Amino acid sequence: MIDLYYWPTPNGWKISIALEEMELPYRTVPVNIGRGEQFEPGFLAISPNNRMPAIVDHEPEGGGEPIPVFESGAILLYLAEKTGRFLPRDLRGRVEVTEWLMWQIGGLGPMLGQNHHFRVYAADNLQYAVDRYTNETGRLYGVLDKRLKGREYICGDYSIADMACWPWIVPHERQGQKLADFPNVNRWYETMKTRPGVQRGFDVLKEVRGAKMDEKAKSILFGQTAVTAPRDVS
């Protein structure tokens, strides 16, 4: 059994989708990030960066003590290696999937996250920031569109790279993007939506998705510093 520490966000969806696609038994442990539950000592012992998702695998390969894993990219690699699925075994295929997973982690996720922040959540309308991240989002969509030309999935066969990227395309309208401008992304996005595992993973904690964020939640999510964030998780 795997414990999934989760809240319905793009990074959370990556892992719930992966668990469903890999047909692994798991138990969802909600981490309400708007209430600050990511700062509780028990969670910090698993995820010292005070971010979800995280997992605890109670049945790791080879037995022994449960293994906690934090950071969504590391979790995807761990689960793919555990199951032997959605990560090629041959060197070139493995490198290719890893490249596009890192592209999502280092580029697509952070840039689209900043897009969301300045377009949706920022108290002041900072037009420079809005334009900067909206344009960068469009650039990244363009990179993905070129990659998907002539390919059903990002690396040909379905992989953890697709699981990582798709959740960040879900809120494309809030990002100021039109999928019609990126026909290959649009086709891939619609194909992904039809996968039962994607549908099940996307629906985890569906009942709390889209709740309005109040000022207290914004303060918790966007007001963290080295002083306010917990330092001692021992």
Residue frames as a rotation matrix with the C-alpha (Angstrom) as fourth column:
MET 1
0.573 0.820 0.000 0.00
0.820 -0.573 0.000 0.00
0.000 0.000 -1.000 0.00
ILE 2
-0.593 -0.708 0.385 1.13
0.711 -0.684 -0.163 3.53
0.379 0.177 0.908 -0.82
ASP 3
0.218 0.575 -0.789 0.07
0.761 -0.606 -0.231 6.61
-0.611 -0.550 -0.570 1.13
LEU 4
-0.274 -0.218 0.937 -0.45
0.825 -0.555 0.112 9.57
0.495 0.803 0.332 -1.21
TYR 5
-0.168 0.140 -0.976 -0.17
0.653 -0.725 -0.216 12.95
-0.738 -0.674 0.031 0.49
TYR 6
-0.636 0.123 0.762 -2.16
0.757 -0.091 0.647 15.04
0.149 0.988 -0.036 -1.92
TRP 7
-0.131 0.714 -0.687 -4.22
0.118 -0.677 -0.726 18.08
-0.984 -0.176 0.004 -2.82
PRO 8
0.371 0.359 0.857 -5.92
0.804 0.339 -0.490 18.56
-0.466 0.870 -0.163 -6.22
THR 9
0.476 -0.365 -0.800 -3.37
-0.476 -0.872 0.114 20.72
-0.739 0.327 -0.589 -8.04
PRO 10
0.706 -0.228 -0.670 -1.35
-0.626 0.241 -0.742 20.02
0.331 0.943 0.027 -11.21
ASN 11
-0.407 -0.913 -0.021 1.52
-0.784 0.361 -0.505 18.56
0.469 -0.189 -0.863 -9.19
GLY 12
-0.387 0.356 0.851 -0.88
-0.630 0.572 -0.525 16.46
-0.674 -0.739 0.003 -7.16
TRP 13
0.675 0.716 -0.178 -2.67
-0.595 0.384 -0.706 15.20
-0.437 0.583 0.685 -10.27
LYS 14
0.029 -0.739 -0.673 0.62
-0.894 0.282 -0.349 13.92
0.448 0.612 -0.652 -11.71
ILE 15
-0.837 -0.498 0.225 0.88
-0.541 0.697 -0.471 11.34
0.077 -0.516 -0.853 -8.94
SER 16
-0.166 0.839 0.518 -2.77
-0.437 0.408 -0.802 10.36
-0.884 -0.360 0.299 -8.60
ILE 17
0.636 0.327 -0.699 -2.83
-0.766 0.157 -0.624 9.79
-0.094 0.932 0.350 -12.36
ALA 18
-0.271 -0.835 -0.480 0.37
-0.809 0.468 -0.356 7.73
0.522 0.291 -0.802 -12.20
LEU 19
-0.758 0.011 0.652 -0.94
-0.496 0.639 -0.588 5.57
-0.423 -0.769 -0.479 -9.38
GLU 20
0.309 0.939 0.151 -4.14
-0.481 0.291 -0.827 4.91
-0.820 0.183 0.542 -11.30
GLU 21
0.543 -0.145 -0.827 -2.33
-0.816 0.143 -0.561 4.19
0.200 0.979 -0.041 -14.57
MET 22
-0.481 -0.835 -0.266 0.10
-0.695 0.548 -0.465 1.84
0.535 -0.039 -0.844 -12.82
GLU 23
0.390 0.794 -0.467 -2.76
-0.272 0.584 0.765 0.13
0.880 -0.171 0.443 -10.97
LEU 24
-0.674 -0.661 -0.331 -1.06
0.221 0.247 -0.943 0.47
0.705 -0.709 -0.021 -7.61
PRO 25
0.360 0.796 -0.487 -3.12
0.767 0.045 0.640 0.33
0.531 -0.604 -0.594 -4.42
TYR 26
-0.745 -0.608 0.273 -2.97
0.360 -0.711 -0.604 3.63
0.561 -0.352 0.749 -2.54
ARG 27
0.187 0.726 -0.662 -4.62
0.981 -0.169 0.092 5.58
-0.045 -0.667 -0.744 0.22
THR 28
-0.005 -0.129 0.992 -5.19
0.421 -0.900 -0.115 9.31
0.907 0.417 0.058 -0.19
VAL 29
-0.055 -0.087 -0.995 -4.06
0.965 -0.261 -0.030 11.50
-0.257 -0.961 0.098 2.70
PRO 30
0.627 0.344 0.699 -5.42
0.597 -0.789 -0.147 15.03
0.501 0.509 -0.700 2.08
VAL 31
-0.369 -0.712 -0.597 -2.98
0.875 -0.483 0.036 17.89
-0.314 -0.509 0.801 2.70
ASN 32
0.666 0.703 0.251 -5.02
0.744 -0.647 -0.165 21.10
0.046 0.296 -0.954 2.66
ILE 33
-0.328 -0.929 0.171 -2.38
0.922 -0.354 -0.155 23.58
0.205 0.107 0.973 1.54
GLY 34
-0.101 0.370 0.923 -4.75
0.132 -0.915 0.381 26.54
0.986 0.160 0.043 2.05
ARG 35
0.888 0.433 0.155 -4.96
-0.122 -0.104 0.987 25.71
0.444 -0.895 -0.039 5.76
GLY 36
0.228 -0.906 0.356 -1.23
-0.920 -0.321 -0.227 25.19
0.320 -0.276 -0.907 6.20
GLU 37
0.880 0.158 0.449 -1.34
-0.347 0.859 0.376 21.42
-0.326 -0.486 0.811 6.72
GLN 38
0.734 -0.672 -0.102 1.89
0.238 0.395 -0.887 21.14
0.636 0.627 0.450 4.69
PHE 39
-0.042 -0.765 0.642 3.69
-0.565 -0.512 -0.647 22.63
0.824 -0.390 -0.411 7.73
GLU 40
0.804 0.365 0.470 2.61
-0.591 0.404 0.698 19.96
0.065 -0.839 0.540 10.19
PRO 41
-0.011 -0.932 0.363 5.61
-0.900 0.168 0.401 18.08
-0.435 -0.323 -0.841 11.68
GLY 42
0.141 0.102 0.985 4.39
0.027 0.994 -0.107 14.68
-0.990 0.041 0.137 10.49
PHE 43
0.926 0.226 0.302 4.24
0.302 0.034 -0.953 15.87
-0.226 0.973 -0.037 6.90
LEU 44
0.689 -0.716 -0.111 7.55
-0.720 -0.659 -0.218 17.74
0.083 0.230 -0.970 7.07
ALA 45
0.050 -0.659 0.750 9.23
-0.520 0.624 0.583 14.52
-0.853 -0.419 -0.312 8.14
ILE 46
0.285 0.139 0.948 8.21
0.614 0.733 -0.292 13.13
-0.736 0.666 0.124 4.74
SER 47
0.392 -0.046 0.919 8.44
0.827 -0.420 -0.373 16.28
0.403 0.906 -0.127 2.62
PRO 48
-0.070 -0.497 -0.865 10.98
0.875 -0.447 0.186 18.73
-0.479 -0.744 0.466 4.14
ASN 49
-0.918 -0.221 0.330 10.29
0.373 -0.766 0.524 21.29
0.136 0.604 0.785 1.40
ASN 50
-0.553 0.792 -0.257 6.75
0.134 -0.220 -0.966 21.65
-0.822 -0.569 0.015 2.82
ARG 51
-0.372 0.458 -0.808 5.20
-0.919 -0.307 0.248 20.89
-0.134 0.834 0.535 -0.54
MET 52
0.067 0.401 0.914 2.87
-0.013 0.916 -0.401 18.16
-0.998 0.015 0.067 -1.66
PRO 53
0.808 0.549 -0.214 2.64
-0.426 0.795 0.432 15.64
0.407 -0.258 0.876 -3.24
ALA 54
-0.430 -0.861 0.273 4.62
-0.898 0.377 -0.225 13.07
0.091 -0.342 -0.935 -1.33
ILE 55
0.530 0.585 -0.614 4.25
-0.473 0.805 0.359 9.35
0.704 0.101 0.703 -0.93
VAL 56
-0.245 -0.579 0.778 5.16
-0.906 0.422 0.029 6.65
-0.345 -0.698 -0.628 1.55
ASP 57
0.149 0.201 -0.968 5.58
-0.651 0.757 0.057 3.19
0.745 0.622 0.244 0.05
HIS 58
0.283 0.050 0.958 4.84
-0.913 0.319 0.253 0.61
-0.292 -0.947 0.136 2.73
GLU 59
0.700 -0.069 0.711 5.81
0.147 0.988 -0.049 -2.27
-0.699 0.139 0.701 0.45
PRO 60
0.401 -0.605 -0.688 9.08
-0.844 -0.536 -0.021 -1.22
-0.356 0.589 -0.726 -1.22
GLU 61
0.725 -0.226 -0.650 10.94
-0.317 0.728 -0.607 -3.54
0.611 0.647 0.457 -3.52
GLY 62
-0.256 -0.875 -0.411 13.09
0.000 0.425 -0.905 -5.88
0.967 -0.231 -0.109 -1.45
GLY 63
0.446 0.523 -0.726 11.07
0.717 0.277 0.640 -5.28
0.536 -0.806 -0.251 1.71
GLY 64
-0.641 -0.715 -0.281 12.30
0.719 -0.431 -0.544 -3.35
0.268 -0.551 0.790 4.71
GLU 65
-0.448 0.412 -0.793 11.10
0.496 -0.623 -0.604 -0.10
-0.743 -0.665 0.075 6.21
PRO 66
0.616 0.725 0.306 8.61
0.700 -0.326 -0.635 2.11
-0.361 0.606 -0.709 4.35
ILE 67
-0.554 -0.796 0.244 10.19
0.808 -0.444 0.387 4.51
-0.199 0.412 0.889 1.87
PRO 68
0.461 0.658 -0.595 9.03
0.414 -0.753 -0.512 8.15
-0.785 -0.010 -0.619 1.77
VAL 69
-0.474 -0.557 0.682 9.52
0.875 -0.212 0.435 10.10
-0.098 0.803 0.588 -1.46
PHE 70
0.356 0.569 -0.741 8.94
0.355 -0.816 -0.456 13.81
-0.864 -0.101 -0.493 -1.98
GLU 71
-0.404 -0.308 -0.861 9.02
-0.577 -0.645 0.501 15.97
-0.710 0.699 0.083 -5.16
SER 72
0.543 0.838 0.048 6.69
-0.482 0.358 -0.799 14.93
-0.687 0.411 0.599 -7.98
GLY 73
0.441 -0.433 -0.786 9.43
-0.815 0.173 -0.553 14.13
0.375 0.885 -0.277 -10.50
ALA 74
-0.672 -0.709 0.212 11.23
-0.723 0.566 -0.397 11.87
0.161 -0.420 -0.893 -8.05
ILE 75
-0.223 0.684 0.695 7.94
-0.488 0.539 -0.687 10.17
-0.844 -0.492 0.213 -7.22
LEU 76
0.711 0.504 -0.490 7.16
-0.655 0.221 -0.722 9.51
-0.255 0.835 0.487 -10.89
LEU 77
-0.021 -0.808 -0.588 10.60
-0.796 0.369 -0.479 7.97
0.605 0.459 -0.651 -11.43
TYR 78
-0.724 -0.234 0.648 10.25
-0.646 0.560 -0.519 5.89
-0.241 -0.795 -0.557 -8.27
LEU 79
0.151 0.887 0.437 6.84
-0.490 0.451 -0.746 4.54
-0.858 -0.102 0.503 -9.25
ALA 80
0.664 0.051 -0.746 7.94
-0.739 0.200 -0.644 3.82
0.116 0.978 0.170 -12.84
GLU 81
-0.382 -0.884 -0.270 10.95
-0.747 0.467 -0.472 1.90
0.543 0.021 -0.839 -11.58
LYS 82
-0.548 0.248 0.799 8.87
-0.631 0.505 -0.589 0.07
-0.549 -0.827 -0.120 -8.98
THR 83
0.389 0.859 0.333 6.37
-0.326 0.467 -0.822 -1.16
-0.861 0.212 0.462 -11.57
GLY 84
-0.581 -0.646 0.495 8.58
0.314 0.383 0.869 -1.35
-0.751 0.660 -0.019 -14.64
ARG 85
0.138 0.746 0.652 5.98
0.974 0.019 -0.228 0.67
-0.182 0.666 -0.723 -16.54
PHE 86
0.887 0.417 0.200 5.89
0.460 -0.841 -0.286 3.96
0.049 0.346 -0.937 -18.49
LEU 87
0.525 -0.820 -0.227 9.69
-0.693 -0.567 0.445 4.40
-0.494 -0.076 -0.866 -18.44
PRO 88
0.791 -0.155 -0.592 11.58
-0.407 0.590 -0.698 2.62
0.457 0.793 0.403 -21.23
ARG 89
0.827 -0.520 0.214 14.20
0.158 0.579 0.800 0.06
-0.540 -0.627 0.561 -20.29
ASP 90
0.367 -0.727 0.581 16.48
0.910 0.153 -0.384 0.82
0.191 0.670 0.718 -23.23
LEU 91
-0.365 -0.664 -0.653 19.03
0.812 -0.570 0.126 3.59
-0.456 -0.484 0.747 -22.71
ARG 92
-0.937 -0.054 0.345 17.90
0.260 -0.768 0.585 5.96
0.233 0.638 0.734 -25.46
GLY 93
-0.060 0.992 0.110 14.23
0.369 -0.081 0.926 5.68
0.927 0.096 -0.362 -24.61
ARG 94
0.326 0.131 -0.936 14.92
0.944 0.015 0.331 6.18
0.058 -0.991 -0.119 -20.91
VAL 95
-0.690 -0.640 -0.339 17.02
0.634 -0.760 0.144 9.28
-0.350 -0.115 0.930 -21.59
GLU 96
-0.743 0.439 0.505 14.30
0.222 -0.550 0.805 10.72
0.631 0.710 0.311 -23.83
VAL 97
0.330 0.912 -0.245 11.54
0.554 0.023 0.832 10.31
0.764 -0.410 -0.497 -21.24
THR 98
0.127 -0.353 -0.927 13.79
0.957 -0.200 0.208 11.65
-0.259 -0.914 0.312 -18.49
GLU 99
-0.859 -0.455 0.236 14.61
0.509 -0.806 0.300 14.72
0.053 0.378 0.924 -20.60
TRP 100
-0.426 0.767 0.480 10.95
0.063 -0.504 0.861 15.62
0.902 0.398 0.166 -21.07
LEU 101
0.463 0.486 -0.741 10.15
0.778 0.178 0.603 14.91
0.425 -0.855 -0.296 -17.44
MET 102
-0.284 -0.662 -0.694 12.92
0.868 -0.485 0.108 17.34
-0.408 -0.571 0.712 -16.43
TRP 103
-0.825 0.063 0.561 11.61
0.324 -0.762 0.561 19.84
0.463 0.645 0.609 -18.99
GLN 104
0.229 0.971 0.074 8.28
0.353 -0.154 0.923 19.82
0.907 -0.185 -0.378 -17.22
ILE 105
0.488 -0.047 -0.872 9.81
0.872 0.055 0.486 20.06
0.025 -0.997 0.068 -13.75
GLY 106
-0.376 -0.796 -0.474 12.30
0.779 -0.549 0.303 22.78
-0.501 -0.256 0.827 -14.62
GLY 107
-0.996 -0.066 0.058 10.30
0.088 -0.773 0.628 24.80
0.004 0.631 0.776 -17.13
LEU 108
-0.470 0.877 0.096 6.67
0.181 -0.011 0.983 24.03
0.864 0.480 -0.154 -17.84
GLY 109
0.189 0.594 -0.782 5.56
0.885 0.242 0.398 23.73
0.425 -0.767 -0.480 -14.20
PRO 110
-0.330 -0.372 -0.868 7.44
0.799 -0.600 -0.047 26.69
-0.503 -0.709 0.495 -12.69
MET 111
-0.996 -0.084 0.041 6.66
0.093 -0.824 0.558 29.09
-0.013 0.560 0.829 -15.55
LEU 112
-0.344 0.938 0.040 2.98
0.202 0.032 0.979 28.17
0.917 0.345 -0.200 -15.71
GLY 113
0.063 0.298 -0.952 2.81
0.986 0.130 0.106 28.40
0.155 -0.946 -0.286 -11.94
GLN 114
-0.704 -0.356 -0.614 4.09
0.462 -0.887 -0.015 31.98
-0.539 -0.294 0.789 -12.09
ASN 115
-0.839 0.494 0.229 1.59
0.035 -0.370 0.928 32.64
0.543 0.787 0.293 -14.86
HIS 116
0.037 0.892 -0.450 -1.23
0.700 0.298 0.649 31.52
0.713 -0.339 -0.614 -12.56
HIS 117
-0.193 -0.152 -0.969 0.08
0.941 -0.310 -0.139 33.61
-0.279 -0.939 0.203 -9.71
PHE 118
-0.846 -0.260 -0.466 0.31
0.194 -0.963 0.184 36.92
-0.496 0.065 0.866 -11.55
ARG 119
-0.798 0.600 0.047 -2.79
-0.100 -0.209 0.973 36.45
0.594 0.772 0.227 -13.72
VAL 120
0.048 0.901 -0.432 -5.09
0.313 0.397 0.863 35.09
0.949 -0.176 -0.263 -11.00
TYR 121
0.432 0.154 -0.889 -3.79
0.846 0.271 0.458 35.61
0.312 -0.950 -0.014 -7.47
ALA 122
-0.626 -0.778 -0.050 -1.54
0.743 -0.576 -0.341 38.68
0.237 -0.251 0.939 -7.32
ALA 123
0.045 0.652 -0.757 -3.07
0.790 -0.487 -0.373 41.55
-0.611 -0.581 -0.537 -5.36
ASP 124
0.085 -0.102 -0.991 -1.65
-0.333 -0.940 0.068 44.14
-0.939 0.324 -0.114 -7.76
ASN 125
0.896 0.222 0.384 -1.90
0.291 0.360 -0.886 44.04
-0.335 0.906 0.258 -11.54
LEU 126
0.060 -0.953 -0.296 1.76
-0.287 -0.300 0.910 43.85
-0.956 0.030 -0.291 -12.48
GLN 127
0.835 0.454 -0.311 1.44
-0.396 0.104 -0.912 43.99
-0.382 0.885 0.267 -16.24
TYR 128
0.054 -0.895 -0.443 5.12
-0.976 0.046 -0.213 43.33
0.211 0.444 -0.871 -16.88
ALA 129
-0.679 -0.303 0.668 4.92
-0.545 0.818 -0.183 40.07
-0.491 -0.489 -0.721 -14.90
VAL 130
0.307 0.873 0.380 1.63
-0.192 0.448 -0.873 39.07
-0.932 0.196 0.305 -16.55
ASP 131
0.774 -0.040 -0.632 3.10
-0.633 -0.111 -0.767 39.62
-0.039 0.993 -0.112 -20.01
ARG 132
-0.245 -0.969 -0.028 6.40
-0.968 0.246 -0.049 37.95
0.054 0.015 -0.998 -19.12
TYR 133
-0.684 -0.062 0.727 4.86
-0.345 0.906 -0.247 34.71
-0.643 -0.420 -0.641 -17.90
THR 134
0.492 0.863 0.114 2.01
-0.201 0.240 -0.950 34.61
-0.847 0.445 0.292 -20.41
ASN 135
0.569 -0.359 -0.740 4.51
-0.818 -0.154 -0.554 34.92
0.085 0.921 -0.381 -23.25
GLU 136
-0.558 -0.818 0.140 6.80
-0.830 0.554 -0.066 32.30
-0.023 -0.153 -0.988 -21.74
THR 137
-0.178 0.601 0.779 3.82
-0.231 0.744 -0.627 29.98
-0.957 -0.291 0.006 -21.34
GLY 138
0.796 0.495 -0.350 3.05
-0.406 0.007 -0.914 30.41
-0.449 0.869 0.207 -25.03
ARG 139
0.065 -0.864 -0.500 6.68
-0.975 0.051 -0.216 29.67
0.212 0.501 -0.839 -25.90
LEU 140
-0.699 -0.345 0.626 6.60
-0.564 0.805 -0.186 26.44
-0.440 -0.483 -0.757 -23.90
TYR 141
0.321 0.865 0.386 3.31
-0.175 0.455 -0.873 25.41
-0.931 0.213 0.298 -25.48
GLY 142
0.689 -0.110 -0.717 5.02
-0.723 -0.174 -0.668 25.96
-0.051 0.979 -0.199 -28.82
VAL 143
-0.451 -0.892 0.011 7.93
-0.892 0.450 -0.043 23.73
0.034 -0.029 -0.999 -27.83
LEU 144
-0.484 0.343 0.805 5.51
-0.222 0.842 -0.492 21.00
-0.847 -0.416 -0.331 -26.80
ASP 145
0.603 0.767 -0.219 3.49
-0.374 0.029 -0.927 21.44
-0.705 0.641 0.304 -29.98
LYS 146
0.263 -0.607 -0.750 6.57
-0.939 0.016 -0.342 20.91
0.220 0.795 -0.566 -32.14
ARG 147
-0.697 -0.570 0.436 7.56
-0.680 0.718 -0.148 17.88
-0.229 -0.400 -0.888 -30.09
LEU 148
-0.239 0.717 0.655 4.14
-0.134 0.644 -0.753 16.28
-0.962 -0.268 -0.058 -30.54
LYS 149
0.276 0.308 -0.910 4.07
-0.917 -0.200 -0.345 16.66
-0.289 0.930 0.228 -34.32
GLY 150
0.098 -0.172 -0.980 3.84
-0.678 0.710 -0.193 13.16
0.729 0.683 -0.047 -35.72
ARG 151
-0.876 -0.368 -0.312 3.79
-0.014 0.665 -0.747 11.59
0.482 -0.650 -0.587 -32.23
GLU 152
0.144 0.954 -0.262 0.78
0.364 0.195 0.911 10.29
0.920 -0.227 -0.319 -30.32
TYR 153
0.901 0.048 -0.431 2.51
0.432 -0.199 0.880 10.98
-0.043 -0.979 -0.200 -27.01
ILE 154
0.813 -0.550 -0.190 5.49
-0.504 -0.829 0.243 13.11
-0.291 -0.102 -0.951 -26.02
CYS 155
-0.255 -0.959 0.124 8.03
-0.785 0.280 0.553 10.31
-0.565 0.044 -0.824 -26.39
GLY 156
-0.646 0.112 -0.755 6.09
-0.577 0.576 0.579 8.18
0.500 0.810 -0.308 -28.85
ASP 157
-0.258 0.524 -0.812 4.78
0.528 0.780 0.335 5.66
0.809 -0.343 -0.478 -26.34
TYR 158
0.651 0.592 0.474 2.77
-0.130 -0.528 0.839 6.80
0.747 -0.608 -0.267 -23.35
SER 159
-0.190 -0.827 -0.529 5.07
0.640 0.305 -0.706 7.57
0.745 -0.472 0.471 -20.41
ILE 160
0.133 0.149 -0.980 5.53
0.948 -0.307 0.082 9.45
-0.289 -0.940 -0.182 -17.15
ALA 161
-0.902 -0.428 -0.063 6.46
0.380 -0.854 0.354 12.49
-0.206 0.295 0.933 -19.26
ASP 162
-0.501 0.806 0.315 2.84
0.165 -0.268 0.949 12.71
0.849 0.528 0.001 -20.42
MET 163
0.296 0.607 -0.738 1.57
0.841 0.201 0.502 12.25
0.453 -0.769 -0.451 -16.86
ALA 164
-0.337 -0.530 -0.778 3.81
0.833 -0.552 0.015 15.10
-0.438 -0.643 0.628 -15.73
CYS 165
-0.981 -0.185 0.064 2.88
0.191 -0.827 0.530 17.57
-0.045 0.532 0.846 -18.47
TRP 166
-0.460 0.859 0.225 -0.84
0.547 0.074 0.834 17.05
0.700 0.506 -0.504 -18.99
PRO 167
0.169 0.618 -0.768 -2.06
0.984 -0.154 0.093 18.42
-0.061 -0.771 -0.634 -15.63
TRP 168
-0.441 -0.406 -0.801 -0.33
0.422 -0.881 0.214 21.73
-0.792 -0.244 0.560 -16.33
ILE 169
-0.977 0.152 0.147 -2.21
0.083 -0.363 0.928 22.10
0.194 0.919 0.342 -19.62
VAL 170
-0.333 0.915 -0.230 -5.60
0.937 0.348 0.027 21.54
0.105 -0.207 -0.973 -17.97
PRO 171
0.324 0.524 -0.788 -5.94
0.639 -0.735 -0.226 25.20
-0.697 -0.430 -0.573 -16.84
HIS 172
-0.474 -0.622 0.623 -4.87
0.874 -0.244 0.421 26.59
-0.110 0.744 0.659 -20.23
GLU 173
0.297 0.652 0.698 -7.63
0.677 -0.659 0.328 29.19
0.674 0.375 -0.637 -20.30
ARG 174
0.923 0.003 -0.384 -6.45
0.322 -0.551 0.770 30.71
-0.209 -0.834 -0.510 -17.01
GLN 175
0.014 -0.999 -0.052 -2.98
0.615 -0.033 0.788 30.85
-0.788 -0.043 0.614 -18.54
GLY 176
0.250 0.169 -0.953 -4.21
-0.451 -0.851 -0.269 32.98
-0.857 0.497 -0.137 -21.43
GLN 177
-0.813 -0.575 -0.093 -3.69
-0.388 0.414 0.823 30.20
-0.435 0.705 -0.560 -23.99
LYS 178
0.386 0.884 -0.265 -5.93
-0.822 0.199 -0.534 28.85
-0.419 0.424 0.803 -26.74
LEU 179
-0.084 -0.430 0.899 -5.39
-0.042 0.903 0.428 25.20
-0.996 -0.001 -0.094 -27.60
ALA 180
0.830 0.423 0.365 -6.58
0.350 0.115 -0.929 25.93
-0.435 0.899 -0.053 -31.12
ASP 181
0.722 -0.633 -0.278 -3.27
-0.691 -0.668 -0.276 27.78
-0.011 0.392 -0.920 -31.58
PHE 182
-0.436 -0.868 0.239 -1.39
-0.874 0.472 0.118 24.55
-0.215 -0.157 -0.964 -30.80
PRO 183
0.348 0.769 -0.537 -3.10
-0.879 0.466 0.098 21.78
0.325 0.438 0.838 -32.80
ASN 184
-0.126 -0.447 -0.886 -0.70
-0.108 0.894 -0.436 19.00
0.986 0.040 -0.161 -31.77
VAL 185
-0.971 -0.147 0.188 -1.02
-0.185 -0.037 -0.982 19.88
0.151 -0.988 0.009 -28.10
ASN 186
-0.256 0.959 0.119 -4.78
-0.954 -0.231 -0.192 20.05
-0.157 -0.162 0.974 -28.51
ARG 187
0.307 0.347 -0.886 -4.94
-0.611 0.786 0.096 16.61
0.730 0.512 0.453 -30.09
TRP 188
-0.528 -0.611 -0.590 -2.68
0.130 0.628 -0.767 15.10
0.839 -0.482 -0.252 -27.39
TYR 189
-0.871 0.234 0.432 -4.62
-0.491 -0.419 -0.764 16.86
0.002 -0.877 0.480 -24.63
GLU 190
0.119 0.988 -0.097 -7.92
-0.991 0.124 0.044 15.41
0.056 0.091 0.994 -25.84
THR 191
0.148 -0.159 -0.976 -6.37
-0.260 0.946 -0.193 11.94
0.954 0.282 0.099 -26.24
MET 192
-0.849 -0.524 -0.076 -5.11
-0.027 0.185 -0.982 12.09
0.528 -0.832 -0.171 -22.65
LYS 193
-0.545 0.704 0.455 -8.58
-0.836 -0.415 -0.360 13.03
-0.064 -0.577 0.814 -21.41
THR 194
0.361 0.750 -0.555 -10.02
-0.789 0.562 0.246 9.79
0.497 0.349 0.795 -22.76
ARG 195
-0.453 -0.591 -0.667 -7.67
-0.122 0.783 -0.610 7.55
0.883 -0.195 -0.427 -20.75
PRO 196
0.569 0.758 -0.318 -9.57
0.195 0.251 0.948 5.95
0.799 -0.602 -0.005 -17.83
GLY 197
0.113 -0.609 -0.785 -6.52
0.981 0.195 -0.010 6.18
0.160 -0.769 0.619 -15.56
VAL 198
-0.841 -0.369 0.395 -6.19
0.357 -0.928 -0.105 9.89
0.405 0.053 0.913 -16.26
GLN 199
-0.083 0.908 0.411 -9.87
-0.196 -0.419 0.886 10.41
0.977 -0.007 0.213 -15.56
ARG 200
0.634 0.313 -0.707 -9.73
0.542 0.473 0.695 8.53
0.552 -0.823 0.130 -12.26
GLY 201
-0.255 -0.831 -0.494 -6.57
0.963 -0.175 -0.203 10.30
0.082 -0.527 0.846 -11.14
PHE 202
-0.764 0.005 0.645 -7.95
0.154 -0.970 0.190 13.70
0.627 0.244 0.740 -12.07
ASP 203
0.180 0.966 0.188 -11.08
-0.127 -0.167 0.978 13.05
0.975 -0.200 0.093 -10.01
VAL 204
-0.132 -0.264 -0.955 -9.28
0.861 0.447 -0.243 12.34
0.491 -0.855 0.168 -6.72
LEU 205
-0.417 0.122 -0.901 -10.69
0.701 -0.588 -0.404 14.81
-0.579 -0.800 0.159 -4.14
LYS 206
-0.605 0.257 0.754 -12.75
0.629 -0.427 0.650 16.34
0.489 0.867 0.097 -6.93
GLU 207
0.376 0.898 -0.228 -15.19
0.840 -0.226 0.492 17.63
0.391 -0.377 -0.840 -4.32
VAL 208
0.462 -0.247 -0.852 -12.70
0.553 -0.671 0.495 20.21
-0.693 -0.699 -0.173 -2.97
ARG 209
-0.486 -0.686 0.541 -11.34
0.845 -0.212 0.490 21.31
-0.221 0.696 0.683 -6.33
GLY 210
-0.382 0.269 0.884 -11.92
0.570 -0.685 0.454 24.90
0.728 0.677 0.108 -7.34
ALA 211
0.429 0.519 -0.740 -12.72
0.903 -0.272 0.333 26.24
-0.029 -0.810 -0.585 -3.87
LYS 212
0.701 -0.118 0.703 -12.32
0.122 -0.952 -0.282 30.01
0.703 0.283 -0.653 -3.65
MET 213
-0.129 -0.853 -0.506 -9.05
0.861 0.157 -0.484 31.03
0.493 -0.498 0.714 -2.02
ASP 214
0.891 0.451 -0.051 -9.49
0.405 -0.741 0.536 33.48
0.204 -0.498 -0.843 0.84
GLU 215
0.607 -0.671 0.425 -6.91
-0.502 -0.739 -0.449 35.99
0.615 0.060 -0.786 2.08
LYS 216
0.497 -0.422 0.758 -5.73
-0.706 0.310 0.636 33.70
-0.503 -0.852 -0.144 4.86
ALA 217
0.716 -0.199 0.669 -5.01
0.396 0.905 -0.154 30.93
-0.575 0.375 0.727 2.37
LYS 218
0.809 -0.433 0.397 -3.17
0.222 -0.401 -0.889 33.35
0.544 0.807 -0.228 0.10
SER 219
0.553 -0.609 0.568 -1.05
-0.810 -0.553 0.196 34.46
0.195 -0.568 -0.799 3.04
ILE 220
0.522 -0.322 0.790 -0.16
-0.303 0.796 0.524 30.86
-0.798 -0.513 0.318 3.84
LEU 221
0.702 -0.168 0.692 0.63
0.603 0.657 -0.452 29.95
-0.379 0.735 0.562 0.25
PHE 222
0.560 -0.409 0.721 2.35
0.565 -0.448 -0.693 33.09
0.607 0.795 -0.020 -0.94
GLY 223
0.762 -0.204 0.614 3.83
-0.450 -0.849 0.277 34.62
0.465 -0.488 -0.739 2.22
GLN 224
0.904 -0.412 -0.110 6.47
0.395 0.712 0.581 32.02
-0.161 -0.569 0.807 3.09
THR 225
0.565 -0.813 0.139 10.02
-0.625 -0.532 -0.572 33.12
0.539 0.237 -0.808 3.82
ALA 226
-0.202 -0.734 -0.649 13.07
0.112 0.641 -0.760 31.58
0.973 -0.226 -0.047 5.46
VAL 227
-0.859 -0.087 0.504 11.84
-0.446 -0.356 -0.821 33.14
0.251 -0.930 0.267 8.70
THR 228
-0.081 0.945 0.318 8.21
-0.985 -0.028 -0.168 32.01
-0.149 -0.327 0.933 8.57
ALA 229
0.437 0.226 -0.871 8.75
-0.510 0.860 -0.032 28.52
0.741 0.458 0.491 7.13
PRO 230
0.927 -0.080 0.366 9.45
-0.288 0.476 0.831 25.82
-0.240 -0.876 0.418 9.72
ARG 231
0.261 -0.930 -0.259 13.16
-0.889 -0.126 -0.440 25.08
0.376 0.345 -0.860 10.08
ASP 232
-0.714 -0.538 0.449 13.37
-0.691 0.642 -0.330 22.15
-0.111 -0.546 -0.830 12.49
VAL 233
0.255 0.831 -0.494 11.59
-0.854 0.433 0.288 19.01
0.454 0.348 0.820 11.34
SER 234
-0.658 -0.575 -0.487 13.36
-0.270 0.783 -0.560 16.59
0.703 -0.237 -0.670 13.65
